[in-house]
C-alpha cells in the first residue's frame, strides 16, 4: 500500500527513521540521500537477476554488499551445483606459476580482462584434469580417484563416479590402474544436458555420467570417424569429427552421437584427423575454424578459414564476415594436447587485432611463440594487409610476432590455449647461461 507521497510505506518509514537519527545527532539531512542497504526486496531482486545474467562474479559481489541484499537474493548453494546460471562461463583458470601458493589460482574474465585470485583448498590432493567452457574445473582425487566438478567462484562441488570405472574398451572389465590415471588428460568437458557431464579424453574416448551414477558410460564410437574437437554450446555437447559435426544425444538410455550438421565444403577436402579444426562460440553462433590445408592451390599454409554452423538447417557454410572484431587464440597441437581455441575482444590487449587468428606454440624450454594469421573469408584477398600495429601479413597471410613476454597476460593466455598447467619461472643461477645463449625465461611442466 502506498502513502500520500506516492511511495511505498516501507520506503517512507525508512526515510523517517534516518531523518530522526540525523536530527538527534544534529546532522542536517540530505534530501537526495538514499539508504541503499534498505532497498526493498523487489527492486533488489530485479537488479540481482540482471547482474546474474551478465556475470556470476558480479552477482556474488552484489550479495556481499550487505545483509539485506543477501537475504533478498538467491544463494547459489540453494540450487543444484549444475545450475548453469551460477557457472563462471566468462572466466578461465590461468596456468599456475611455480612458487605461488598451491591452493591459490588466478582466473581471468575473457570479456573484460579482469583477473581474480581465488583460494581453493579443494585442490589439495587433486589432479586437475581440465576445465569446461562454463568455467568449471574437473578434479580427480589422488587418493580415491573420485572425479568431481568444482565451481571455483561459488565453491560448489559435483560428485561423479570415480575414475577407476573408466574403461578403455566396452568389453574390458579390468579397472583402470592408478598408474594410468596419472597420465589421463581431459581434452574437452562440459554439460550435455541439465544433469549429464561429458568428458573427452582424445581419439574416440568419450564418457558420460550423472551425479549419483555408479560408473562412467563410454560411448561406442567407430575408429574411422575420429573426434577432433568438442564444445558445449547452447545446452548441448558438440563434437567435430572427420565426417560431420555431431551432438551428444542423452534422451535415450544409452547416450549416443547423432549428426547435427554436415561439413559442407570441408567434406570435399582432406579433414583426416585435422587437429587444427576448432569449434568456438562467436557470440551465440557456433563457428568451425581451421587452418587452410596444404594443397596445389595453397602451397604454403597461411591463413585460417571460418565456417558458420547452421544447426537448424544442418549445414556448414563459409562465413562472409569475421568474428565481429574478436581475435581468436589457438593452441597448436603438441605433446601437451590438441590445443584449445579462445575468442577474445580485440581491444582487451594492446597490439591485438580483430578478425585475426593468433597461433600459439608452447615448447618445453622456450616462451610461447605467437604467429598472426589473417582470417580469410569469402574471397581471400591477395597482397599484404598492414594493421594499426604495423603488422604486415605479407603474401601468405601470416607473420611471426615473437615470443610472449614472460608471465604477461598474453603469455598466460597462450599457455592456456596450448594446454600447459604450470609455469616454472627462470631461476637466478641461469643468468650466466642466458647471457651466452639468450633468454629462456619461462619453462613449462605439464601435470
C-alpha positions in Angstrom: 0.0 0.0 0.0 1.4 3.5 -0.9 1.5 6.5 1.3 0.2 10.0 0.4 3.6 10.8 -1.1 3.1 8.0 -3.7 6.0 6.0 -2.3 5.7 2.6 -0.7 5.2 2.7 3.1 8.4 0.8 3.7 10.4 3.5 1.9 8.7 6.3 3.8 9.3 4.6 7.1 13.0 4.0 6.3 13.4 7.7 5.4 11.7 8.8 8.6 13.9 6.6 10.7 17.0 8.0 9.1 15.7 11.6 9.4 15.0 11.1 13.1 18.6 9.7 13.7 20.1 12.7 11.9 18.0 15.2 13.9 19.1 13.6 17.2 22.7 13.6 16.1 22.4 17.3 15.0 23.4 16.4 11.4 21.4 18.0 8.5 19.5 15.5 6.4 20.3 15.4 2.7 17.0 15.3 0.8 18.7 13.4 -2.0 20.1 10.7 0.4 19.0 7.1 -0.2 19.5 4.2 2.1 20.6 1.6 -0.4 21.0 -1.0 2.3 17.2 -0.9 3.0 16.3 -1.3 -0.7 13.2 -3.4 -0.7 13.3 -6.9 -2.0 11.5 -6.2 -5.3 14.0 -3.7 -6.9 17.0 -5.5 -5.3 15.9 -8.9 -6.7 15.4 -7.3 -10.1 18.8 -5.8 -10.1 20.3 -9.1 -8.9 18.7 -11.0 -11.7 20.2 -8.7 -14.3 23.6 -8.8 -12.7 23.5 -12.6 -12.6 22.5 -12.8 -16.3 25.7 -10.9 -17.0 28.3 -12.5 -14.7 28.1 -14.6 -11.6 31.2 -12.9 -10.0 29.3 -9.5 -10.0 26.3 -11.3 -8.6 28.4 -12.7 -5.7 29.8 -9.2 -5.1 26.2 -7.8 -5.0 25.2 -10.3 -2.3 28.3 -9.4 -0.3 27.3 -5.7 0.0 25.1 -6.0 3.0 22.9 -8.5 4.9 19.7 -7.1 3.4 20.7 -7.6 -0.2 22.0 -11.1 0.7 18.6 -12.1 2.3 16.6 -10.9 -0.7 18.6 -12.7 -3.3 19.0 -16.4 -4.1 22.1 -18.2 -2.7 23.9 -20.4 -5.3 24.1 -23.1 -2.7 20.3 -23.3 -2.6 20.3 -24.7 -6.1 22.0 -27.6 -7.8 25.7 -27.3 -8.5 25.0 -27.9 -12.2 22.6 -24.9 -12.5 24.1 -23.0 -15.4 23.0 -19.6 -14.1 25.8 -19.8 -11.5 28.6 -21.1 -13.7 31.6 -18.7 -14.3 31.2 -19.1 -18.1 33.3 -16.0 -18.8 36.2 -17.0 -16.6 39.2 -19.2 -17.4 41.8 -20.6 -15.0 45.2 -19.4 -16.0 48.3 -21.6 -15.6 49.8 -21.7 -12.2 53.2 -20.1 -11.7 55.6 -22.3 -9.8 56.4 -20.8 -6.4 52.9 -19.4 -5.9 50.6 -20.6 -3.1 49.4 -24.1 -4.2 45.8 -23.5 -3.3 45.6 -20.1 -5.0 44.7 -19.8 -8.6 44.3 -16.9 -10.9 41.2 -16.5 -13.1 40.7 -14.1 -16.0 37.5 -12.7 -17.4 37.7 -13.2 -21.2 35.3 -10.2 -21.8 36.9 -7.6 -19.6 40.4 -8.8 -18.9 39.7 -8.6 -15.1 41.8 -11.1 -13.0 40.9 -12.6 -9.7 43.0 -14.7 -7.3 40.9 -17.3 -5.6 41.9 -19.5 -2.7 40.8 -23.1 -3.4 41.6 -25.5 -0.6 39.5 -28.1 -2.6 42.6 -28.5 -4.9 44.5 -30.4 -2.1 45.4 -33.9 -3.2 43.7 -33.4 -6.6 44.7 -34.0 -10.2 43.4 -31.0 -12.3 42.0 -32.9 -15.3 40.9 -29.8 -17.1 38.2 -27.2 -17.3 34.9 -26.8 -19.1 33.8 -23.9 -21.3 31.4 -22.9 -18.5 34.4 -22.3 -16.2 34.0 -25.5 -14.1 37.2 -27.4 -13.0 37.4 -31.2 -13.4 39.2 -32.7 -10.5 40.3 -36.3 -9.7 41.3 -37.2 -6.1 44.8 -38.6 -6.0 43.9 -41.0 -3.1 40.4 -42.2 -4.0 40.3 -41.4 -7.8 36.9 -39.7 -7.3 36.0 -37.3 -10.1 34.3 -34.0 -9.1 33.4 -30.8 -10.8 34.3 -27.6 -8.9 32.7 -24.2 -9.4 35.7 -22.1 -8.4 33.7 -18.9 -7.6 30.8 -20.5 -5.6 32.9 -23.3 -4.3 30.2 -25.9 -5.1 31.3 -29.5 -5.8 29.5 -32.1 -8.0 30.4 -35.7 -7.2 30.7 -38.1 -10.2 31.7 -41.8 -10.5 35.4 -42.4 -9.7 38.0 -42.8 -12.4 38.5 -46.5 -11.8 35.3 -47.1 -13.7 36.7 -45.6 -16.9 37.4 -48.5 -19.3 39.4 -48.4 -22.5 37.1 -50.8 -24.3 33.5 -51.6 -23.9 34.2 -55.3 -23.4 37.0 -54.8 -20.9 36.2 -55.5 -17.3 39.6 -54.6 -16.0 39.6 -51.5 -13.8 41.9 -48.7 -14.8 45.1 -48.7 -12.8 46.4 -45.8 -10.7 49.5 -45.6 -12.9 47.2 -44.9 -16.0 45.2 -42.4 -14.1 48.2 -40.2 -13.6 48.5 -39.7 -17.3 44.8 -39.2 -18.1 44.1 -35.8 -19.6 40.8 -34.3 -20.4 40.8 -32.5 -23.7 37.1 -31.5 -23.6 34.5 -31.4 -20.9 31.0 -29.9 -20.4 27.3 -30.5 -19.8 25.4 -32.4 -22.4 22.1 -31.5 -20.7 21.0 -30.2 -17.3 22.5 -33.2 -15.5 24.8 -35.2 -17.8 28.5 -34.5 -17.7 30.7 -35.5 -20.8 34.4 -35.9 -20.7 36.5 -36.3 -23.8 40.0 -37.9 -23.5 41.0 -37.8 -27.1 40.6 -40.1 -30.1 37.2 -41.8 -29.7 37.3 -41.9 -25.9 34.1 -40.0 -24.8 32.5 -40.9 -21.5 29.3 -39.6 -19.8 27.9 -39.8 -16.3 25.3 -38.1 -14.0 25.6 -37.3 -10.3 24.7 -40.4 -8.4 25.7 -42.9 -11.1 28.0 -45.8 -10.1 30.2 -45.8 -13.2 31.0 -43.8 -16.3 29.3 -44.8 -19.6 31.7 -44.8 -22.6 30.1 -44.1 -25.9 30.5 -46.7 -28.7 32.2 -44.9 -31.5 33.9 -46.1 -34.7 37.6 -45.7 -35.2 37.3 -44.4 -38.8 35.5 -41.3 -37.6 37.8 -39.8 -35.0 36.6 -36.9 -32.8 38.8 -33.9 -33.4 37.4 -31.2 -31.1 34.5 -30.7 -28.7 32.5 -27.7 -27.4 29.5 -27.4 -25.0 27.1 -25.0 -26.8 23.6 -23.9 -26.2 22.9 -26.6 -23.6 24.3 -29.5 -25.7 27.7 -31.1 -26.2 29.0 -30.9 -29.8 31.9 -32.8 -31.5 33.5 -32.2 -34.8 34.6 -35.5 -36.4 36.2 -36.4 -39.7 32.8 -36.8 -41.3 30.3 -34.4 -39.6 29.5 -32.2 -36.7 27.8 -34.4 -34.1 25.8 -33.7 -30.9 25.6 -35.9 -27.9 22.0 -37.2 -27.5 21.1 -38.2 -23.9 17.4 -38.7 -24.5 17.9 -42.4 -24.8 19.0 -44.8 -22.1 22.4 -45.2 -23.9 23.9 -41.8 -24.8 25.0 -41.6 -28.5 26.4 -39.2 -31.0 24.0 -38.0 -33.7 24.7 -35.9 -36.8 23.9 -32.2 -36.1 25.3 -30.7 -39.3 27.3 -31.7 -42.3 30.8 -30.3 -43.1 29.7 -28.7 -46.3 32.7 -27.7 -48.5 35.0 -29.0 -45.8 33.8 -32.5 -46.5 35.3 -32.4 -50.0 38.8 -31.7 -48.6 41.1 -33.8 -46.6 40.0 -33.5 -42.9 41.5 -36.8 -41.7 42.2 -36.0 -38.1 43.0 -32.4 -38.9 43.7 -31.2 -35.3 43.7 -27.5 -36.4 39.9 -27.7 -36.6 38.3 -25.9 -33.6 34.7 -25.2 -32.5 34.2 -21.7 -31.0 31.2 -19.8 -29.7 31.1 -16.5 -31.6 28.6 -14.5 -29.5 25.9 -17.2 -29.7 26.9 -18.5 -33.1 28.6 -21.9 -33.5 31.7 -21.5 -35.7 34.1 -24.0 -37.1 37.6 -22.7 -37.7 40.6 -24.4 -39.2 43.9 -23.7 -40.8 43.8 -23.8 -44.6 45.2 -27.2 -45.7 48.2 -27.7 -47.9 47.2 -28.4 -51.5 48.0 -27.3 -55.0 46.1 -24.1 -54.6 47.7 -23.2 -51.4 51.4 -24.4 -51.5 52.1 -22.7 -48.1 49.7 -22.9 -45.2 48.9 -19.4 -44.3 45.5 -18.1 -43.2 42.6 -19.5 -41.3 39.1 -20.1 -42.7 35.9 -20.0 -40.6 32.6 -21.7 -41.3 29.2 -20.9 -39.7 27.3 -24.0 -38.4 23.6 -23.7 -39.1 22.2 -26.2 -36.6 18.6 -25.6 -37.8 19.4 -26.4 -41.4 22.0 -29.0 -40.6 24.7 -27.4 -42.9 28.0 -25.6 -42.6 28.5 -22.5 -44.7 31.6 -20.3 -45.2 31.5 -17.1 -43.2 31.2 -13.9 -45.2 32.4 -11.8 -42.3 34.8 -12.1 -39.5 34.4 -12.7 -35.7 32.8 -9.4 -35.1 36.1 -7.7 -34.2 37.2 -10.5 -31.9 40.6 -12.2 -32.0 41.0 -16.0 -32.0 43.8 -17.5 -30.0 44.5 -21.1 -31.0 47.0 -23.5 -29.4 48.9 -25.7 -31.8 48.7 -29.4 -31.2 51.7 -30.8 -29.2 52.6 -33.3 -26.6 50.6 -31.1 -24.1 47.4 -31.8 -26.0 45.4 -30.9 -29.1 45.2 -27.3 -28.1 42.3 -25.0 -27.2 40.6 -22.1 -29.0 39.6 -18.9 -27.3 37.9 -15.8 -28.7 38.9 -12.5 -27.0 37.8 -8.9 -27.7 40.4 -7.2 -29.9 40.6 -4.2 -27.6 41.2 -6.3 -24.5 45.0 -6.2 -25.0 47.3 -3.9 -26.8 48.7 -5.0 -30.2 45.8 -7.5 -30.7 43.9 -7.1 -34.0 40.3 -8.1 -34.6 39.3 -10.8 -37.0 42.8 -12.2 -36.7 43.9 -15.7 -35.6 46.9 -16.0 -33.3 48.7 -19.3 -33.3 50.4 -20.1 -30.0 53.1 -22.7 -29.8 54.4 -23.6 -26.4 57.5 -25.7 -26.0 59.3 -27.2 -23.0 62.0 -24.6 -22.6 61.0 -21.5 -24.5 58.3 -18.9 -24.2 55.3 -19.3 -26.4 55.9 -18.4 -30.0 53.0 -16.4 -31.4 52.1 -16.1 -35.1 49.4 -14.0 -36.5 47.3 -15.3 -39.4 44.8 -13.4 -41.4 41.2 -14.7 -41.3 40.2 -15.5 -44.8 36.5 -15.4 -45.6 34.6 -15.0 -48.8 37.2 -14.5 -51.5 40.7 -14.4 -50.0 42.4 -11.1 -50.5 45.8 -11.0 -52.2 48.7 -8.9 -51.3 49.6 -7.6 -47.9 47.5 -6.1 -45.1 49.0 -3.8 -42.6 47.1 -3.4 -39.4 47.2 -0.5 -36.9 50.0 -2.1 -35.0 52.2 -2.2 -38.1 51.9 -6.0 -38.7 52.4 -6.8 -42.3 50.8 -10.1 -43.1 52.6 -10.5 -46.4 51.6 -12.7 -49.4 50.9 -15.8 -47.3 48.6 -14.0 -44.8 50.7 -14.7 -41.7 53.5 -13.0 -39.8 55.7 -14.1 -36.8 55.1 -11.7 -34.0 57.6 -13.1 -31.5 57.8 -14.6 -28.0 55.3 -13.6 -25.4 56.7 -11.6 -22.5 57.2 -13.9 -19.5 54.3 -14.1 -17.1 52.3 -11.4 -19.0 48.6 -11.8 -19.7 49.3 -12.8 -23.3 51.8 -15.4 -22.0 49.3 -16.9 -19.7 46.6 -16.9 -22.4 49.0 -18.5 -24.9 49.9 -21.3 -22.4 46.2 -21.8 -21.6 45.2 -22.5 -25.2 48.3 -24.7 -25.5 47.2 -26.8 -22.6 50.0 -26.2 -20.1 49.2 -26.3 -16.4 52.3 -24.9 -14.7 54.7 -22.2 -15.5 58.2 -22.5 -13.9 60.0 -19.2 -13.5 63.6 -18.9 -14.6 66.0 -19.3 -11.6 68.8 -16.9 -10.8 71.7 -19.3 -11.3 70.7 -19.5 -15.0 71.7 -15.9 -15.6 75.1 -16.7 -17.0 73.6 -19.2 -19.4 71.1 -16.6 -20.5 73.9 -14.2 -21.3 75.6 -16.8 -23.5 72.6 -18.4 -25.2 69.8 -15.7 -24.9 66.8 -15.6 -22.6 64.9 -18.7 -21.7 62.7 -17.0 -19.1 59.8 -19.4 -18.9 59.6 -23.1 -18.8 56.6 -25.5 -19.0 55.8 -28.5 -16.9 52.6 -30.3 -17.5 50.7 -32.2 -14.8 
